[in-house]
Amino acid sequence: MATDAKNLVLVAFLLIPLIYAFMLRFDADSIRSWALQLREIQRDDNVGIEQSKKQDDHRLLNKENAMDAESIRLKLQQLLRGKSQEDLLQNGIGCISTSYSDMCVTTSTVAIHITTSNTTDIYLTGGQRLPADTNNISILPYPRKIDAPAMIRTSPVNFLQANSTTPLPACDVNHVVPAIIFSTGGFAGNFFHDINDLLIPLFITSSILRPNVRLILTDYESWWAQKYQRMLSAISLYDMISVPSNGVTGKVHCFPGAVVGLTYHGHLGCNNTEAPGNLTTIDFLHFLHSSLFHKANDPAKTLPTQKDQPLMVLISRRKSRMLLNEEEVINLAKEVGFRVEVATPKVMSELQSFAELVNQCHVLFGVHGAGLTNMVFLRPSAVLVQVVPWGLDWVSKAYYRKPAQDMGLKYVEYKISVDESTLLEKYPIDHQVITDPLSINMQGYEVSKPIYIDGQNVQLNLTRFRGTLETAMQLADF
């Protein structure tokens, strides 16, 4: 009995470590399993949290995109008024036509096919509706409808309504900003038309979107884009898209909205009462100067002061409306007290350097013509002197006198007498061309242009012209 008891004690003694070890193993496995389960639960929770965060981020992103899309719509709507704006709100696309320009605006997504030719097709993909029984709208995106030669050189942009015969193309490139499409066909290359037909209208049209807009330039000329690169870069943060495409094959670019054509307010100016509103010619000048002139080179601090004389820049013409006694006029200007810089066509072709010269001068002087458009570079309160050839009173007033006044410039005009025009060498003194220029002008530009624009030069009467120079001297802010 005692032996059995001892054996039981011995067995128990031997089993206790085994039981303890088993229990430890069980606890360790349980703890390990518990820990693994906790980690799995935590991981699942974390995954759930991350997924929730991603969903929230996705919802937030969608909300931001929706806000951006709404912002784009609201801004684009400001480009139209009246019936055209109502069409835009109802159909997602609205167009306006004036005597100078056509423009269409869409506030929904579009797919624009950029080809290697000058063909540009815009597919309406966002539910827009063209007018009933209309499968397409064609726009010539250059604001010079009054001039047939300009329109002939402008390629059309076509809005296409998607249907069974016009399937939607797939997007090759997606953009998050709207597009403005315009052409440099027309009269691009003539400085007046570059400013009047393109840069001012582009400034107006882009004002509500700038710089979050992509420019698409049809009838693309690289020299034009390079010449005005500073202004174009100030309008858009993005690289310009050219038509024809520089690529081997055309691509389809998708945009959240688009403007085809440009808003035109009138000769060399902005009208603050017209859409999109609150823009003046002074606003354009501020934009132009800020894009061209660096603050470090503040013109007000770098005006030339040698010889203590105000600077006059003389626009020298080499074809029609030439100043035949230019040297004598220069000498007369020097007698009156000016330093004179002669701006030949070659000098004026260097846009940046010539703009800086004009910005530093006190008086810009020339015979009526595109060269006077350089007045956009003048400082406020500088003087513009325009010589008005025979028969060009109305055009000189419309194109330069009124715009100069709207720009805050001091304006001086010299109307030549008939004996200062070479027209007397072609027509007798009693001819209608001499006695009644208005009746000739009323017959149309094609009739008057060969006579008054292309067909005369001027030789100023120095005695009479001296008074004009003296007036300019008195007005010069020097």
C-alpha positions as CSV (number, residue, x, y, z in Angstrom):
1,M,0.0,0.0,0.0
2,A,2.8,2.3,0.9
3,T,4.6,1.3,-2.2
4,D,1.5,2.2,-4.3
5,A,1.3,5.5,-2.6
6,K,4.9,6.2,-3.3
7,N,4.4,5.2,-6.9
8,L,1.4,7.6,-7.3
9,V,3.4,10.4,-5.8
10,L,6.3,9.7,-8.1
11,V,3.9,9.6,-11.1
12,A,2.3,12.8,-10.0
13,F,5.7,14.4,-9.5
14,L,6.7,13.3,-13.0
15,L,3.3,14.4,-14.5
16,I,3.2,17.8,-12.9
17,P,6.0,19.2,-15.1
18,L,4.4,17.7,-18.2
19,I,1.0,19.1,-17.2
20,Y,2.6,22.5,-16.5
21,A,4.4,22.4,-19.8
22,F,1.2,21.5,-21.6
23,M,-0.6,24.3,-19.9
24,L,2.2,26.7,-20.8
25,R,2.1,25.5,-24.4
26,F,-1.7,25.9,-24.4
27,D,-1.5,29.4,-22.9
28,A,1.3,30.3,-25.3
29,D,-0.7,29.0,-28.3
30,S,-3.8,30.7,-27.0
31,I,-2.0,34.0,-26.4
32,R,-0.3,33.6,-29.8
33,S,-3.6,32.8,-31.4
34,W,-5.3,35.7,-29.6
35,A,-2.6,38.0,-30.6
36,L,-2.9,36.9,-34.2
37,Q,-6.6,37.3,-34.1
38,L,-6.2,40.8,-32.6
39,R,-3.7,41.7,-35.2
40,E,-6.1,40.3,-37.9
41,I,-9.0,42.3,-36.4
42,Q,-6.8,45.4,-36.2
43,R,-5.6,44.8,-39.7
44,D,-9.2,44.4,-40.9
45,D,-10.2,47.5,-39.0
46,N,-7.3,49.4,-40.4
47,V,-8.2,48.2,-43.9
48,G,-11.7,49.2,-43.3
49,I,-10.6,52.6,-42.0
50,E,-8.2,53.0,-45.0
51,Q,-11.0,51.9,-47.4
52,S,-13.3,54.3,-45.7
53,K,-10.7,57.1,-46.0
54,K,-10.2,56.3,-49.6
55,Q,-13.9,56.3,-50.2
56,D,-14.1,59.7,-48.4
57,D,-11.2,61.0,-50.4
58,H,-12.9,59.7,-53.5
59,R,-16.1,61.4,-52.5
60,L,-14.2,64.5,-51.7
61,L,-12.3,64.4,-55.0
62,N,-15.6,64.0,-56.8
63,K,-17.0,66.9,-54.9
64,E,-14.0,69.0,-55.8
65,N,-14.3,68.0,-59.4
66,A,-18.0,68.8,-59.3
67,M,-17.2,72.2,-57.8
68,D,-14.6,72.8,-60.5
69,A,-17.0,71.8,-63.2
70,E,-19.7,74.1,-61.7
71,S,-17.2,76.9,-61.5
72,I,-16.3,76.4,-65.1
73,R,-19.9,76.4,-66.1
74,L,-20.6,79.6,-64.2
75,K,-17.6,81.4,-65.6
76,L,-18.3,80.4,-69.2
77,Q,-21.9,81.5,-68.9
78,Q,-20.7,85.1,-68.3
79,L,-19.4,85.2,-71.9
80,L,-23.0,85.3,-73.2
81,R,-26.1,87.3,-72.5
82,G,-29.7,87.4,-73.5
83,K,-31.0,84.7,-75.8
84,S,-27.6,83.1,-76.4
85,Q,-27.1,82.7,-72.6
86,E,-30.6,81.2,-72.3
87,D,-29.7,78.7,-75.1
88,L,-26.5,77.8,-73.2
89,L,-28.4,77.2,-69.9
90,Q,-31.1,75.1,-71.7
91,N,-29.0,73.2,-74.2
92,G,-25.4,73.2,-72.9
93,I,-24.3,75.2,-76.0
94,G,-25.0,78.8,-76.9
95,C,-23.8,81.0,-79.8
96,I,-23.7,84.7,-80.5
97,S,-23.2,86.5,-83.8
98,T,-22.2,90.1,-84.3
99,S,-21.1,92.1,-87.3
100,Y,-17.5,91.3,-86.5
101,S,-17.5,87.8,-84.9
102,D,-19.2,84.5,-84.2
103,M,-18.6,82.7,-81.0
104,C,-20.0,79.5,-79.5
105,V,-19.7,78.4,-75.9
106,T,-20.3,75.0,-74.4
107,T,-20.4,74.3,-70.7
108,S,-20.4,70.5,-71.0
109,T,-17.8,68.1,-72.1
110,V,-16.5,68.0,-75.7
111,A,-14.1,65.8,-77.7
112,I,-12.0,67.9,-80.0
113,H,-10.3,66.1,-82.9
114,I,-7.0,67.8,-83.7
115,T,-5.9,66.7,-87.1
116,T,-2.8,67.2,-89.2
117,S,-4.8,69.3,-91.6
118,N,-6.7,72.5,-90.8
119,T,-9.9,70.6,-90.0
120,T,-11.2,70.9,-86.4
121,D,-14.2,68.9,-85.3
122,I,-15.8,69.2,-81.9
123,Y,-18.0,66.3,-80.8
124,L,-20.6,67.2,-78.2
125,T,-20.4,64.5,-75.5
126,G,-22.1,66.1,-72.4
127,G,-25.7,66.0,-73.5
128,Q,-25.6,69.3,-75.4
129,R,-28.3,69.8,-78.0
130,L,-27.9,71.6,-81.3
131,P,-30.9,73.5,-82.7
132,A,-33.6,71.2,-84.1
133,D,-32.9,69.7,-87.6
134,T,-29.2,70.8,-87.2
135,N,-26.5,68.2,-87.2
136,N,-23.6,70.6,-87.0
137,I,-22.6,74.3,-86.5
138,S,-19.6,75.7,-88.3
139,I,-17.6,78.7,-86.9
140,L,-14.8,80.8,-88.4
141,P,-13.0,81.7,-85.2
142,Y,-11.5,85.1,-86.3
143,P,-13.2,88.3,-85.4
144,R,-13.2,90.0,-88.8
145,K,-16.4,89.0,-90.5
146,I,-16.6,92.3,-92.3
147,D,-13.5,91.4,-94.4
148,A,-14.0,88.6,-96.8
149,P,-10.2,88.2,-97.5
150,A,-9.7,87.5,-93.7
151,M,-12.5,84.9,-93.6
152,I,-11.1,83.1,-96.7
153,R,-7.9,82.6,-94.8
154,T,-9.7,81.3,-91.7
155,S,-10.4,77.6,-91.4
156,P,-13.8,76.5,-89.9
157,V,-14.3,74.7,-86.6
158,N,-17.3,72.3,-86.7
159,F,-19.6,71.3,-83.8
160,L,-21.0,67.8,-84.4
161,Q,-24.0,66.3,-82.8
162,A,-23.2,62.6,-81.9
163,N,-25.6,60.1,-83.5
164,S,-25.6,56.8,-85.2
165,T,-23.8,58.1,-88.2
166,T,-21.5,60.4,-86.1
167,P,-20.1,58.2,-83.3
168,L,-18.2,59.7,-80.5
169,P,-14.4,59.2,-80.7
170,A,-12.4,57.9,-77.8
171,C,-10.4,60.5,-75.8
172,D,-6.6,60.3,-76.3
173,V,-6.0,63.2,-73.9
174,N,-8.2,64.4,-71.0
175,H,-7.9,68.0,-69.8
176,V,-9.2,69.5,-66.6
177,V,-9.5,73.1,-67.9
178,P,-11.7,74.5,-70.7
179,A,-10.4,75.3,-74.2
180,I,-10.5,78.5,-76.2
181,I,-10.2,78.0,-79.9
182,F,-9.2,80.8,-82.3
183,S,-7.4,81.3,-85.6
184,T,-4.5,83.3,-86.8
185,G,-5.6,83.0,-90.4
186,G,-7.2,86.4,-91.2
187,F,-4.7,89.3,-91.2
188,A,-2.3,88.0,-88.6
189,G,1.2,89.4,-89.1
190,N,-0.1,93.0,-89.5
191,F,0.6,94.6,-86.0
192,F,-2.7,96.4,-85.9
193,H,-4.7,93.2,-86.6
194,D,-2.5,91.2,-84.2
195,I,-3.5,93.6,-81.4
196,N,-7.0,94.5,-82.5
197,D,-8.3,91.2,-83.9
198,L,-6.4,88.7,-81.7
199,L,-4.7,89.8,-78.5
200,I,-7.4,92.2,-77.2
201,P,-10.3,89.8,-78.0
202,L,-8.3,86.9,-76.5
203,F,-7.7,89.0,-73.4
204,I,-11.4,89.7,-73.1
205,T,-12.5,86.1,-73.8
206,S,-10.0,84.6,-71.4
207,S,-10.4,87.1,-68.6
208,I,-12.8,85.0,-66.6
209,L,-10.7,81.8,-67.0
210,R,-7.1,83.0,-67.0
211,P,-4.7,81.3,-66.5
212,N,-6.7,78.0,-66.1
213,V,-7.5,77.6,-69.8
214,R,-5.9,75.8,-72.7
215,L,-5.5,77.7,-76.0
216,I,-6.0,75.9,-79.3
217,L,-4.7,77.9,-82.2
218,T,-6.0,77.0,-85.7
219,D,-4.2,78.0,-89.0
220,Y,-1.2,77.8,-86.7
221,E,2.0,79.7,-87.6
222,S,4.9,79.1,-85.2
223,W,6.4,82.5,-85.8
224,W,3.2,84.2,-84.6
225,A,3.1,82.1,-81.4
226,Q,6.8,82.8,-80.8
227,K,6.4,86.6,-81.3
228,Y,3.6,86.9,-78.8
229,Q,4.8,84.1,-76.5
230,R,4.9,86.3,-73.4
231,M,1.4,87.4,-73.7
232,L,0.1,84.0,-74.5
233,S,1.9,82.5,-71.5
234,A,0.3,85.1,-69.3
235,I,-3.1,84.0,-70.5
236,S,-2.6,80.2,-70.1
237,L,-0.5,78.0,-67.9
238,Y,-0.6,75.2,-70.4
239,D,1.2,74.5,-73.7
240,M,-0.7,75.7,-76.7
241,I,-2.3,73.1,-79.0
242,S,-1.7,73.8,-82.7
243,V,-3.9,73.0,-85.7
244,P,-2.6,71.5,-87.9
245,S,-1.3,69.1,-85.4
246,N,2.5,68.8,-85.1
247,G,2.1,65.1,-84.5
248,V,2.1,62.4,-87.2
249,T,-1.5,61.5,-86.5
250,G,-4.2,63.7,-85.0
251,K,-5.5,63.1,-81.5
252,V,-8.8,63.6,-79.7
253,H,-8.6,66.0,-76.8
254,C,-11.5,66.0,-74.3
255,F,-12.3,69.2,-72.3
256,P,-14.9,70.1,-69.7
257,G,-16.0,73.0,-71.8
258,A,-14.9,75.1,-74.7
259,V,-15.2,78.5,-76.4
260,V,-14.9,78.7,-80.2
261,G,-14.2,82.2,-81.5
262,L,-13.3,85.5,-79.6
263,T,-15.3,88.3,-78.1
264,Y,-14.8,91.6,-79.9
265,H,-15.6,95.0,-78.4
266,G,-14.4,97.4,-81.0
267,H,-11.3,99.0,-82.4
268,L,-8.3,98.6,-80.1
269,G,-10.5,98.6,-77.0
270,C,-12.6,96.9,-74.3
271,N,-16.1,98.0,-73.4
272,N,-16.9,97.4,-69.7
273,T,-20.6,97.2,-70.4
274,E,-20.3,94.3,-72.7
275,A,-19.9,90.6,-71.7
276,P,-18.1,89.4,-69.7
277,G,-18.2,92.9,-68.2
278,N,-16.1,95.2,-66.1
279,L,-13.1,95.2,-68.5
280,T,-11.6,98.5,-69.8
281,T,-8.9,99.3,-72.3
282,I,-6.7,100.3,-69.3
283,D,-7.1,96.7,-68.0
284,F,-5.7,95.4,-71.2
285,L,-2.8,97.8,-71.1
286,H,-2.0,96.7,-67.5
287,F,-2.1,93.1,-68.7
288,L,0.1,93.8,-71.7
289,H,2.7,95.8,-69.8
290,S,2.9,93.3,-66.9
291,S,3.6,90.5,-69.4
292,L,6.3,92.4,-71.2
293,F,8.0,94.6,-68.7
294,H,9.7,93.4,-65.6
295,K,9.3,95.3,-62.4
296,A,13.1,95.2,-61.9
297,N,13.3,97.3,-65.0
298,D,10.6,99.8,-64.1
299,P,10.4,102.2,-67.1
300,A,9.7,105.1,-64.7
301,K,13.1,104.6,-63.2
302,T,15.0,104.0,-66.5
303,L,13.8,106.9,-68.7
304,P,16.7,108.4,-70.6
305,T,17.7,111.8,-69.4
306,Q,20.8,112.7,-71.4
307,K,20.8,116.2,-72.8
308,D,17.7,116.8,-70.7
309,Q,15.4,116.3,-73.7
310,P,12.2,114.4,-74.1
311,L,12.3,111.4,-76.5
312,M,10.2,111.2,-79.6
313,V,9.9,107.9,-81.5
314,L,9.1,108.5,-85.2
315,I,7.3,105.7,-87.0
316,S,9.0,105.6,-90.4
317,R,6.9,104.2,-93.3
318,R,8.5,102.6,-96.3
319,K,5.6,102.0,-98.6
320,S,2.3,103.9,-98.9
321,R,1.7,107.1,-96.8
322,M,5.4,107.7,-96.6
323,L,6.7,110.9,-95.0
324,L,8.6,112.2,-98.1
325,N,10.5,114.9,-96.2
326,E,11.2,112.7,-93.2
327,E,14.8,114.1,-92.6
328,E,13.5,117.7,-92.6
329,V,10.8,116.7,-90.1
330,I,13.4,115.0,-87.8
331,N,15.6,118.1,-87.9
332,L,12.5,120.3,-87.1
333,A,11.7,118.0,-84.1
334,K,15.2,118.4,-82.9
335,E,15.0,122.2,-83.2
336,V,11.8,122.1,-81.1
337,G,13.7,120.2,-78.4
338,F,13.2,116.5,-79.0
339,R,15.6,113.7,-79.2
340,V,14.4,111.6,-82.0
341,E,14.6,107.8,-82.5
342,V,13.6,106.6,-86.0
343,A,11.6,103.3,-86.0
344,T,12.0,101.5,-89.3
345,P,10.0,98.4,-90.1
346,K,13.1,96.3,-89.2
347,V,13.4,98.0,-85.8
348,M,9.7,97.5,-85.1
349,S,9.9,93.8,-86.0
350,E,11.9,93.2,-82.8
351,L,8.8,93.3,-80.6
352,Q,10.4,93.2,-77.1
353,S,13.1,95.7,-77.7
354,F,10.8,98.1,-79.6
355,A,8.1,97.8,-77.0
356,E,10.6,98.8,-74.3
357,L,11.8,101.8,-76.4
358,V,8.2,103.0,-76.9
359,N,7.4,102.5,-73.2
360,Q,10.3,104.8,-72.4
361,C,9.5,107.6,-74.9
362,H,7.5,110.7,-74.3
363,V,6.0,111.1,-77.8
364,L,5.1,108.6,-80.4
365,F,4.7,110.2,-83.9
366,G,3.7,108.9,-87.3
367,V,1.5,109.1,-90.3
368,H,-1.8,107.1,-90.0
369,G,-1.1,103.3,-90.2
370,A,-0.5,100.1,-88.4
371,G,2.7,101.4,-86.8
372,L,0.7,103.7,-84.6
373,T,-0.7,100.6,-82.9
374,N,2.5,100.6,-80.9
375,M,0.8,103.3,-78.8
376,V,-0.3,100.3,-76.6
377,F,3.2,100.3,-75.2
378,L,3.2,103.9,-74.2
379,R,3.1,104.9,-70.5
380,P,0.0,106.6,-69.2
381,S,0.0,110.4,-70.0
382,A,2.5,110.0,-73.0
383,V,1.6,111.7,-76.2
384,L,0.5,110.3,-79.5
385,V,0.9,112.5,-82.6
386,Q,-1.0,111.2,-85.7
387,V,-0.6,112.8,-89.1
388,V,-3.9,112.3,-91.0
389,P,-3.6,111.9,-94.8
390,W,-6.1,113.3,-97.2
391,G,-9.5,111.5,-97.1
392,L,-8.7,109.4,-94.0
393,D,-10.3,111.6,-91.3
394,W,-13.0,109.0,-90.2
395,V,-10.6,106.0,-90.1
396,S,-7.9,108.0,-88.2
397,K,-10.5,108.9,-85.6
398,A,-12.0,105.4,-85.3
399,Y,-8.7,103.5,-85.2
400,Y,-6.4,105.7,-83.3
401,R,-7.8,109.0,-81.9
402,K,-10.6,107.5,-79.9
403,P,-8.6,104.4,-78.7
404,A,-5.7,106.7,-77.7
405,Q,-8.1,108.7,-75.5
406,D,-9.5,105.5,-74.0
407,M,-6.0,104.5,-73.2
408,G,-5.4,107.7,-71.2
409,L,-2.9,109.1,-73.7
410,K,-2.6,112.7,-74.7
411,Y,-3.5,113.0,-78.4
412,V,-2.4,115.5,-81.0
413,E,-3.6,115.4,-84.5
414,Y,-2.3,117.0,-87.7
415,K,-4.6,116.9,-90.7
416,I,-2.7,117.6,-93.9
417,S,-3.9,120.1,-96.4
418,V,-4.5,118.8,-99.9
419,D,-1.3,120.3,-101.2
420,E,0.7,118.1,-98.7
421,S,-0.6,115.0,-100.4
422,T,0.7,113.4,-103.6
423,L,-2.9,112.8,-104.7
424,L,-2.6,116.1,-106.5
425,E,0.0,114.5,-108.8
426,K,-2.7,112.0,-109.9
427,Y,-6.0,114.0,-109.8
428,P,-7.0,117.5,-110.8
429,I,-7.9,119.9,-108.0
430,D,-11.6,119.7,-108.9
431,H,-11.7,115.9,-109.0
432,Q,-14.2,114.1,-106.7
433,V,-11.2,112.3,-105.0
434,I,-10.0,115.7,-103.9
435,T,-13.2,117.6,-103.4
436,D,-15.4,114.9,-101.8
437,P,-13.4,112.1,-100.1
438,L,-16.5,111.1,-98.1
439,S,-18.4,110.1,-101.2
440,I,-15.5,107.9,-102.3
441,N,-15.2,106.3,-98.9
442,M,-19.0,105.6,-98.9
443,Q,-18.5,103.4,-102.0
444,G,-16.6,100.9,-99.9
445,Y,-13.2,99.9,-98.7
446,E,-12.3,98.3,-102.0
447,V,-12.8,101.6,-103.8
448,S,-11.2,103.9,-101.2
449,K,-8.2,101.7,-100.3
450,P,-6.3,102.0,-103.6
451,I,-6.8,105.8,-103.5
452,Y,-6.3,107.0,-99.9
453,I,-4.7,104.1,-98.2
454,D,-2.3,102.8,-100.8
455,G,-2.2,105.6,-103.3
456,Q,-0.8,108.6,-101.5
457,N,2.3,109.8,-99.7
458,V,2.7,113.0,-97.7
459,Q,5.1,116.0,-97.6
460,L,4.5,118.1,-94.5
461,N,4.5,121.8,-94.6
462,L,7.2,122.4,-92.0
463,T,6.1,125.9,-91.0
464,R,2.6,124.6,-90.3
465,F,3.7,121.4,-88.7
466,R,6.0,123.2,-86.2
467,G,3.0,124.2,-84.1
468,T,2.0,120.5,-83.8
469,L,5.4,119.6,-82.5
470,E,5.4,122.5,-80.1
471,T,2.0,121.4,-78.7
472,A,3.4,117.9,-78.3
473,M,6.4,119.3,-76.5
474,Q,4.2,121.2,-74.0
475,L,2.1,118.1,-73.3
476,A,5.1,115.7,-72.9
477,D,5.5,114.5,-69.3
478,F,9.1,115.3,-68.9
